[in-house]
Amino acid sequence: MKTHNTQKRLNVYCQLMIVLLALITVRLWMMPVDMLPQAQAQFGDSGAQRMKLLKATEKTNALLADIHATLKGTLNVKIEGEKNGSKKSKSGGQKSKP
């Protein structure tokens, strides 16, 4: 008797599952689920980015050309001694023997 009731209950559950799956299938077939909005990447203007990069490169090149021209030319350097008038010897500031 227990086996018969268990088998009958199992059959009812299987039929219920088949009906629910059929309803879900019909709903998906006839009325598709609303699609979520698509993600769209927002890229900046690549032409403007390239122009900015080009201008920065040209500015850097101009600065390097100025530095090169300055270093290539003659540099005049004036070395001044100490203000108190004393001179250091070549031996690191120690007095030399006469």
C-alpha positions as YAML, in Angstrom:
chain: A
units: angstrom
residues:
- id: 1
  name: MET
  ca: [0.00, 0.00, 0.00]
- id: 2
  name: LYS
  ca: [2.87, 2.38, 0.87]
- id: 3
  name: THR
  ca: [4.62, 1.68, -2.38]
- id: 4
  name: HIS
  ca: [1.46, 2.40, -4.36]
- id: 5
  name: ASN
  ca: [0.98, 5.82, -2.67]
- id: 6
  name: THR
  ca: [4.65, 6.71, -3.16]
- id: 7
  name: GLN
  ca: [4.50, 5.75, -6.83]
- id: 8
  name: LYS
  ca: [1.27, 7.74, -7.29]
- id: 9
  name: ARG
  ca: [2.81, 10.81, -5.60]
- id: 10
  name: LEU
  ca: [5.93, 10.50, -7.79]
- id: 11
  name: ASN
  ca: [3.77, 10.38, -10.92]
- id: 12
  name: VAL
  ca: [1.90, 13.54, -9.83]
- id: 13
  name: TYR
  ca: [5.19, 15.38, -9.23]
- id: 14
  name: CYS
  ca: [6.54, 14.31, -12.63]
- id: 15
  name: GLN
  ca: [3.36, 15.45, -14.36]
- id: 16
  name: LEU
  ca: [3.49, 18.77, -12.52]
- id: 17
  name: MET
  ca: [7.12, 19.27, -13.57]
- id: 18
  name: ILE
  ca: [6.30, 18.47, -17.20]
- id: 19
  name: VAL
  ca: [3.42, 20.99, -17.16]
- id: 20
  name: LEU
  ca: [5.62, 23.71, -15.61]
- id: 21
  name: LEU
  ca: [8.42, 23.08, -18.13]
- id: 22
  name: ALA
  ca: [5.88, 23.24, -20.96]
- id: 23
  name: LEU
  ca: [4.54, 26.57, -19.67]
- id: 24
  name: ILE
  ca: [8.02, 28.02, -19.36]
- id: 25
  name: THR
  ca: [8.89, 26.82, -22.87]
- id: 26
  name: VAL
  ca: [5.74, 28.37, -24.33]
- id: 27
  name: ARG
  ca: [6.37, 31.66, -22.55]
- id: 28
  name: LEU
  ca: [9.96, 31.83, -23.79]
- id: 29
  name: TRP
  ca: [8.91, 30.84, -27.30]
- id: 30
  name: MET
  ca: [5.99, 33.24, -27.66]
- id: 31
  name: MET
  ca: [7.06, 36.15, -25.44]
- id: 32
  name: PRO
  ca: [10.83, 36.51, -25.30]
- id: 33
  name: VAL
  ca: [12.28, 37.93, -22.12]
- id: 34
  name: ASP
  ca: [13.26, 41.59, -22.41]
- id: 35
  name: MET
  ca: [16.93, 41.85, -23.22]
- id: 36
  name: LEU
  ca: [19.10, 43.89, -20.94]
- id: 37
  name: PRO
  ca: [20.53, 47.00, -22.58]
- id: 38
  name: GLN
  ca: [23.75, 46.28, -24.36]
- id: 39
  name: ALA
  ca: [26.93, 47.68, -22.89]
- id: 40
  name: GLN
  ca: [28.55, 50.06, -25.32]
- id: 41
  name: ALA
  ca: [32.08, 51.19, -24.77]
- id: 42
  name: GLN
  ca: [32.61, 54.91, -25.02]
- id: 43
  name: PHE
  ca: [35.89, 55.59, -26.72]
- id: 44
  name: GLY
  ca: [37.24, 59.09, -26.99]
- id: 45
  name: ASP
  ca: [38.04, 60.70, -30.29]
- id: 46
  name: SER
  ca: [41.12, 58.81, -31.39]
- id: 47
  name: GLY
  ca: [42.04, 61.49, -33.94]
- id: 48
  name: ALA
  ca: [42.10, 64.16, -31.23]
- id: 49
  name: GLN
  ca: [44.19, 61.90, -28.99]
- id: 50
  name: ARG
  ca: [46.70, 61.38, -31.79]
- id: 51
  name: MET
  ca: [46.88, 65.11, -32.46]
- id: 52
  name: LYS
  ca: [47.58, 65.81, -28.76]
- id: 53
  name: LEU
  ca: [50.30, 63.18, -28.78]
- id: 54
  name: LEU
  ca: [51.78, 64.61, -31.98]
- id: 55
  name: LYS
  ca: [51.83, 68.15, -30.56]
- id: 56
  name: ALA
  ca: [53.45, 66.94, -27.33]
- id: 57
  name: THR
  ca: [56.08, 65.07, -29.34]
- id: 58
  name: GLU
  ca: [56.81, 68.14, -31.48]
- id: 59
  name: LYS
  ca: [57.15, 70.28, -28.35]
- id: 60
  name: THR
  ca: [59.56, 67.77, -26.81]
- id: 61
  name: ASN
  ca: [61.58, 67.62, -30.02]
- id: 62
  name: ALA
  ca: [61.83, 71.43, -30.12]
- id: 63
  name: LEU
  ca: [63.04, 71.54, -26.51]
- id: 64
  name: LEU
  ca: [65.62, 68.84, -27.21]
- id: 65
  name: ALA
  ca: [66.80, 70.72, -30.30]
- id: 66
  name: ASP
  ca: [67.27, 73.88, -28.18]
- id: 67
  name: ILE
  ca: [69.24, 71.93, -25.58]
- id: 68
  name: HIS
  ca: [71.36, 70.33, -28.29]
- id: 69
  name: ALA
  ca: [72.09, 73.70, -29.91]
- id: 70
  name: THR
  ca: [73.06, 75.19, -26.54]
- id: 71
  name: LEU
  ca: [75.37, 72.33, -25.65]
- id: 72
  name: LYS
  ca: [76.90, 72.20, -29.12]
- id: 73
  name: GLY
  ca: [77.95, 75.85, -28.99]
- id: 74
  name: THR
  ca: [80.62, 77.43, -26.85]
- id: 75
  name: LEU
  ca: [79.85, 77.90, -23.19]
- id: 76
  name: ASN
  ca: [81.59, 80.70, -21.31]
- id: 77
  name: VAL
  ca: [82.11, 79.77, -17.69]
- id: 78
  name: LYS
  ca: [83.66, 82.12, -15.15]
- id: 79
  name: ILE
  ca: [84.93, 80.67, -11.91]
- id: 80
  name: GLU
  ca: [85.24, 83.13, -9.08]
- id: 81
  name: GLY
  ca: [87.50, 82.69, -6.04]
- id: 82
  name: GLU
  ca: [86.53, 83.05, -2.43]
- id: 83
  name: LYS
  ca: [85.37, 86.47, -1.34]
- id: 84
  name: ASN
  ca: [87.83, 86.87, 1.54]
- id: 85
  name: GLY
  ca: [90.77, 86.83, -0.85]
- id: 86
  name: SER
  ca: [92.56, 83.75, 0.42]
- id: 87
  name: LYS
  ca: [93.50, 81.13, -2.11]
- id: 88
  name: LYS
  ca: [93.62, 77.44, -1.51]
- id: 89
  name: SER
  ca: [96.57, 75.45, -2.70]
- id: 90
  name: LYS
  ca: [96.32, 72.43, -4.95]
- id: 91
  name: SER
  ca: [96.94, 70.09, -2.01]
- id: 92
  name: GLY
  ca: [93.41, 70.40, -0.72]
- id: 93
  name: GLY
  ca: [93.60, 73.57, 1.30]
- id: 94
  name: GLN
  ca: [96.73, 72.79, 3.31]
- id: 95
  name: LYS
  ca: [99.57, 75.27, 3.35]
- id: 96
  name: SER
  ca: [102.47, 74.29, 1.19]
- id: 97
  name: LYS
  ca: [106.01, 74.28, 2.54]
- id: 98
  name: PRO
  ca: [108.41, 76.99, 1.24]
...
